C-alpha cells in the first residue's frame, strides 16, 4: 500500500459530539470517547508551531 493511499480503508459514519453533524471517520468509535467531524476536530486540536 502506497503512502497516502486510503482507497480501501473502511469508513464509519458518526455523529459529531460537538456540532451533531454526520461525518465519516477511518476508525470504529468505541463509544467511550467523543468523536468529531473534521471541522470540529481542527478547532479542538492544539496548534503546532
C-alpha positions as a printed NumPy array, in Angstrom:
array([[  0.   ,   0.   ,   0.   ],
       [  1.45 ,   3.332,  -1.036],
       [  1.766,   6.188,   1.42 ],
       [ -1.409,   8.247,   1.42 ],
       [ -3.393,   5.573,  -0.464],
       [ -6.571,   5.149,   1.547],
       [ -8.797,   3.813,  -1.213],
       [ -9.887,   0.618,   0.512],
       [ -9.94 ,   1.856,   4.105],
       [-13.2  ,   1.114,   5.94 ],
       [-15.012,   4.28 ,   6.989],
       [-17.524,   4.537,   9.832],
       [-20.401,   7.013,   9.995],
       [-20.506,   9.036,  13.218],
       [-22.449,  11.937,  14.686],
       [-20.077,  14.702,  15.792],
       [-20.035,  15.097,  19.573],
       [-19.588,  18.858,  19.205],
       [-21.951,  20.051,  16.444],
       [-24.152,  16.996,  15.823],
       [-23.283,  16.814,  12.114],
       [-22.975,  13.403,  10.452],
       [-19.44 ,  12.564,   9.286],
       [-17.191,   9.628,   8.441],
       [-14.066,   8.553,  10.308],
       [-11.436,   5.908,   9.417],
       [-11.764,   4.074,  12.755],
       [-14.522,   2.305,  14.657],
       [-15.604,   4.526,  17.57 ],
       [-15.511,   2.679,  20.893],
       [-18.351,   4.687,  22.452],
       [-16.206,   5.71 ,  25.433],
       [-14.725,   8.855,  23.909],
       [-16.228,  11.722,  21.904],
       [-15.786,  11.737,  18.126],
       [-15.671,  14.867,  15.993],
       [-16.25 ,  15.867,  12.375],
       [-13.243,  17.272,  10.514],
       [-14.172,  20.908,  11.203],
       [-14.678,  20.446,  14.959],
       [-11.544,  18.293,  15.245],
       [ -9.491,  21.021,  13.566],
       [-10.861,  23.582,  16.058],
       [-10.075,  21.352,  19.048],
       [ -6.616,  20.04 ,  18.199],
       [ -3.655,  22.001,  19.572],
       [ -1.868,  24.334,  17.179],
       [  1.571,  23.263,  16.004],
       [  4.223,  25.97 ,  15.905]])
